[in-house]
Amino acid sequence: MGEVLHLLQAEDRGEDEGQVTSAFQEPFSGDRNEDFDEDEFKGTSISLEAAEDSPRLDLFLARELGISRSYAKSLVIEGRVRTQKEEARLKPSSKVRAGASFAISLPPPRELELEPEPVAFGVIYEDDDIAVVDKPAGLVVAPAPGHWRGTLLHGLLYRFPSMRVINGTERPGIVHRLDAGTSGLMVVAKNLHAQSFLMESFRQRKVKKEYIALVKGSLPRKEGSVDAPIGRDPRNRLRMAVVPRGKPAITHYEVLWLRQGCSLTICRPVTGRTHQIRVHMSHLGCPIVGDVLYSPKSGEYLGRPFLHAWRLAFLHPTRGEVMSFRSFLPLDLRQFLRGRFSTP
């Protein structure tokens, strides 16, 4: 715990982040995770119910789906948005009444050669096989509906030209993901061998990940685990939830401190479900601060969830040695902590 709290302020003292050789080297073993998933919209059908009136359908869709208004407009024009009732073809300008239900059919990701473009992100380490990057909050990892340009993947292909030999496949080099609002460490593959090796490492749970999260309230124990299956929320298809027939999901957590009704927590996901930490913390009654999707009335404005992937360890795909990295808490989260908890 002392090392974590030390790192929360380390960057202010001018210390270096990056590779760690002595810490976080737990045994690399685990049960095979056959149903490993890094979910994305892939021909997804979504149901939405309007909680209030909206002057235009495209505005409603853009707000609820988190996509651009122009993309929402194209979904309507292409006939991908329908009401539960048999009505005339919808228009982007159609009014939305409270209680109206809509079915949206999102197209699969585009499988095409991506055009490399400069994108801002940090690089912690790189060699001929891999790169470890520090993703800023707000950056989408790979092209998806509403985000066809300016993703981390576009930036990787620009920064590392050698990766272009695996371009043309869906998400070249991407072996795991972080939500757009989550910052922190990711490992990417620079060739097909590394990509295959790392994907298998994730499937076999041989990759160790730690996140720093600030959650509302007090967790049940100082150290504990959540073993609860996750699937699509039947009431809101944009969200995930703990559901009886969901996929197995396990998260370990450790509370660092509890102050003013918030708990600074280390989360160690064993599985890789979509929104897993966010869902499990919310399931315990302690949603992540700033997470408007899972705690829309939290009253804490941060602009993104207080969730940072601060530690990552895995076996190198060629050398077989343990590679272990850490990333400082980014400036926006450090400033939030100071403003929220500093005493005058």
C-alpha positions in Angstrom: 0.0 0.0 0.0 2.8 2.4 0.8 4.2 2.1 -2.7 0.9 3.0 -4.2 0.4 6.1 -2.1 4.1 7.0 -2.9 3.3 6.8 -6.6 0.3 9.0 -6.4 2.7 11.9 -5.8 5.8 10.6 -7.5 5.5 12.5 -10.7 5.3 15.8 -8.8 8.8 14.9 -7.4 10.2 14.3 -10.9 10.5 10.5 -10.5 10.4 8.1 -13.4 7.6 5.8 -14.4 7.9 2.8 -16.6 9.3 -0.7 -16.2 9.5 -2.3 -12.8 11.7 -5.4 -12.3 11.3 -6.2 -8.6 7.6 -5.7 -7.9 4.3 -7.2 -9.1 5.8 -10.5 -10.3 3.2 -12.9 -9.1 3.3 -16.5 -10.4 2.1 -16.6 -14.0 -0.5 -19.3 -13.8 -4.2 -19.6 -13.8 -7.2 -21.5 -15.1 -7.8 -21.3 -18.8 -10.3 -18.6 -19.6 -11.9 -20.0 -22.8 -14.6 -17.3 -23.0 -12.2 -14.4 -22.8 -13.8 -11.4 -24.3 -12.9 -7.9 -25.2 -16.4 -6.9 -26.2 -17.3 -4.3 -28.8 -20.3 -3.3 -30.9 -20.3 -5.9 -33.6 -23.6 -6.0 -35.4 -25.2 -5.1 -32.0 -28.9 -4.6 -31.5 -29.7 -2.1 -28.7 -33.1 -1.2 -27.1 -33.6 2.3 -25.7 -36.5 3.8 -23.8 -36.8 7.6 -23.6 -37.0 8.9 -20.0 -38.1 12.4 -21.2 -39.1 14.3 -24.3 -36.5 15.2 -26.9 -37.0 17.7 -29.8 -35.2 15.5 -32.3 -34.5 11.7 -32.7 -30.9 12.2 -33.8 -30.1 14.4 -30.7 -31.7 11.7 -28.4 -29.6 8.9 -30.0 -26.4 10.9 -29.9 -26.9 11.6 -26.2 -27.9 8.1 -25.2 -25.4 6.2 -27.3 -22.5 8.5 -26.9 -22.0 8.9 -30.7 -21.8 12.0 -32.9 -25.0 13.6 -34.1 -24.0 13.1 -37.7 -23.6 9.3 -37.1 -26.9 9.2 -35.3 -28.5 10.9 -38.2 -27.0 8.3 -40.6 -28.4 5.4 -38.5 -31.9 6.9 -38.8 -31.6 7.5 -42.6 -30.3 4.0 -43.2 -33.4 2.6 -41.4 -31.4 1.2 -38.5 -33.7 2.8 -35.9 -37.2 1.5 -35.4 -40.0 2.0 -32.9 -41.8 -0.8 -31.1 -45.0 0.3 -32.9 -45.6 0.0 -36.6 -45.2 3.6 -37.7 -44.0 5.5 -40.8 -40.3 5.6 -41.4 -38.5 7.7 -38.8 -36.6 10.8 -39.7 -33.7 12.4 -37.8 -36.0 15.3 -37.0 -38.7 13.1 -35.5 -39.8 14.1 -32.1 -39.2 11.8 -29.2 -41.8 11.4 -26.5 -41.1 10.2 -22.9 -41.7 6.4 -22.7 -41.1 5.8 -26.4 -39.1 2.6 -27.1 -36.6 2.3 -29.9 -34.6 -0.7 -31.4 -31.3 0.3 -32.9 -29.2 -2.0 -35.1 -25.6 -1.0 -35.1 -23.4 -2.2 -38.0 -20.2 -4.2 -37.4 -16.8 -2.5 -37.3 -15.3 -1.7 -40.6 -12.7 -4.2 -41.7 -10.4 -2.1 -43.8 -6.9 -0.8 -44.1 -6.7 2.0 -41.6 -5.0 5.3 -42.6 -2.3 6.0 -40.0 -2.6 9.4 -38.3 -0.9 11.2 -35.5 -2.6 10.7 -32.1 -1.4 11.7 -28.7 -0.5 8.9 -26.2 2.5 8.0 -24.1 5.0 5.2 -24.8 6.5 3.5 -21.7 8.5 0.8 -23.5 9.0 -0.6 -26.9 11.1 -3.3 -28.7 10.7 -5.2 -32.0 7.8 -7.3 -30.7 5.7 -5.1 -28.3 5.0 -1.6 -27.1 3.6 -0.6 -23.8 1.6 2.6 -24.0 0.0 5.0 -21.5 -3.5 5.7 -22.9 -5.0 9.1 -21.9 -8.6 9.3 -20.8 -11.0 10.1 -23.7 -9.1 8.2 -26.3 -11.0 5.4 -28.0 -8.8 2.3 -28.5 -10.1 1.0 -31.9 -12.6 2.2 -34.6 -16.2 1.7 -33.6 -19.6 3.2 -34.5 -19.2 7.0 -34.1 -15.4 6.8 -33.8 -14.0 5.9 -37.1 -11.0 8.3 -36.9 -8.5 9.4 -34.4 -8.3 6.2 -32.3 -5.4 4.8 -30.5 -5.0 2.2 -33.2 -4.7 4.9 -35.9 -1.9 6.5 -33.7 -0.1 3.2 -33.2 0.1 2.6 -36.9 1.5 6.1 -37.4 4.0 5.9 -34.5 5.2 2.3 -35.2 5.3 1.8 -39.0 6.4 -1.8 -38.6 2.9 -2.6 -37.4 1.5 -1.9 -40.8 2.5 -5.4 -41.9 -0.5 -6.6 -39.9 -2.8 -3.8 -41.0 -5.9 -4.8 -42.9 -7.1 -7.1 -40.1 -9.6 -6.1 -37.5 -7.8 -4.2 -34.7 -4.2 -5.1 -35.7 -1.9 -5.3 -32.6 -4.7 -4.8 -30.1 -4.8 -7.7 -27.6 -6.9 -6.0 -24.8 -8.8 -2.8 -24.4 -9.5 0.0 -21.9 -12.8 2.0 -21.9 -12.5 5.4 -23.6 -12.8 7.1 -20.2 -10.2 4.9 -18.5 -6.5 5.9 -18.6 -3.4 3.8 -18.1 -1.3 1.0 -19.4 -1.9 -1.2 -22.4 0.4 -3.7 -24.2 0.2 -3.8 -28.0 1.7 -6.3 -30.4 3.9 -5.2 -33.3 3.8 -8.5 -35.2 1.6 -11.5 -35.7 3.7 -13.7 -33.4 3.5 -11.3 -30.5 -0.2 -10.7 -31.1 -1.0 -14.5 -31.0 1.2 -15.0 -27.9 -0.3 -12.1 -25.9 -3.9 -13.0 -26.8 -3.3 -16.5 -25.5 -1.7 -15.1 -22.4 -4.9 -13.1 -21.8 -7.0 -16.2 -22.4 -5.1 -18.2 -19.9 -5.2 -15.4 -17.3 -1.4 -15.0 -17.3 -1.5 -11.2 -17.6 -1.6 -9.3 -14.3 -3.5 -6.0 -14.1 -4.1 -3.5 -11.4 -6.3 -0.4 -11.4 -6.6 2.5 -9.1 -10.3 3.5 -8.5 -12.0 6.0 -6.3 -15.4 4.8 -5.4 -18.3 6.3 -3.5 -19.0 4.9 -0.1 -17.4 2.2 2.0 -16.7 -1.3 0.6 -17.8 -4.3 2.6 -14.2 -5.3 3.6 -10.7 -3.8 3.5 -9.8 -6.6 1.1 -12.3 -8.7 -0.7 -13.5 -10.2 -4.0 -16.5 -10.0 -6.2 -17.5 -13.1 -8.0 -20.6 -12.2 -10.0 -21.5 -12.9 -13.6 -21.7 -10.0 -16.1 -23.9 -9.6 -19.1 -25.9 -6.9 -20.9 -28.3 -5.0 -18.7 -31.8 -6.0 -19.9 -33.1 -2.6 -19.0 -30.4 -0.6 -20.8 -28.4 -2.3 -23.6 -25.7 0.3 -23.3 -24.8 -0.9 -19.9 -23.5 -4.1 -18.4 -24.9 -5.6 -15.2 -24.6 -8.5 -12.8 -27.1 -11.0 -14.3 -27.8 -14.7 -13.6 -26.9 -15.9 -17.1 -23.9 -13.6 -17.6 -20.3 -14.6 -18.2 -18.2 -15.5 -15.1 -16.4 -12.4 -13.7 -14.1 -12.0 -10.7 -12.5 -8.9 -9.3 -10.3 -8.6 -6.2 -10.0 -5.3 -4.4 -8.1 -3.7 -1.6 -9.1 -0.4 0.1 -6.2 2.0 0.5 -8.1 4.6 2.5 -11.6 5.9 3.3 -12.1 9.6 3.4 -15.2 11.9 3.3 -17.4 9.1 2.0 -15.1 7.9 -0.7 -12.7 4.9 -0.9 -9.4 4.9 -2.8 -9.2 1.3 -4.0 -6.9 -1.1 -5.9 -8.8 -3.4 -8.2 -7.4 -6.6 -9.7 -9.7 -8.1 -12.3 -9.1 -11.8 -12.9 -11.4 -11.9 -16.0 -11.8 -9.3 -18.8 -15.5 -8.5 -19.1 -16.7 -5.3 -20.5 -16.9 -2.6 -17.8 -16.1 -5.3 -15.3 -14.6 -3.1 -12.5 -17.3 -0.4 -13.0 -20.1 -3.0 -12.8 -18.7 -4.9 -9.8 -18.1 -1.7 -7.8 -21.6 -0.5 -8.6 -22.9 -4.0 -7.7 -21.4 -3.5 -4.2 -23.2 -0.2 -3.8 -19.9 1.7 -4.4 -19.9 3.1 -7.9 -16.8 4.7 -9.3 -16.6 8.5 -8.8 -17.4 10.3 -12.1 -19.0 7.3 -13.8 -22.2 8.8 -15.1 -23.2 5.5 -16.9 -23.4 3.5 -13.7 -24.0 6.3 -11.2 -25.8 9.1 -13.1 -26.8 10.9 -9.9 -23.6 10.7 -7.9 -23.2 14.5 -7.8 -19.4 14.2 -8.4 -18.3 15.9 -11.7 -15.0 14.7 -13.0 -15.6 14.3 -16.8 -14.7 10.6 -16.7 -14.6 7.7 -14.3 -11.9 7.8 -11.7 -10.3 4.6 -13.0 -6.6 4.3 -14.0 -4.8 1.1 -15.2 -1.6 1.7 -13.1 0.1 -1.7 -13.2 0.6 -4.3 -15.9 2.7 -7.5 -16.0 3.1 -10.2 -18.6 5.6 -12.6 -20.2 7.5 -11.3 -23.2 6.4 -13.1 -26.3 9.9 -13.8 -27.5 12.3 -13.7 -24.5 9.8 -15.3 -22.1 10.9 -13.0 -19.2 8.5 -11.1 -16.9 7.8 -7.6 -18.1 6.3 -5.4 -15.4 5.3 -1.7 -15.7 3.6 1.0 -13.8 2.0 4.4 -14.6 1.5 7.4 -12.3 -1.9 8.6 -11.6 -2.5 11.3 -14.3 -2.8 15.0 -13.6 -6.6 15.3 -13.8 -7.1 12.6 -11.2 -4.4 14.0 -8.9 -5.9 17.4 -9.1 -9.3 16.0 -8.3 -7.9 14.3 -5.2 -6.3 17.5 -4.0 -9.4 19.5 -4.6 -11.7 17.0 -3.1 -9.7 15.9 0.0 -7.1 18.5 0.8 -7.8 20.3 4.1 -7.6 24.1 4.0 
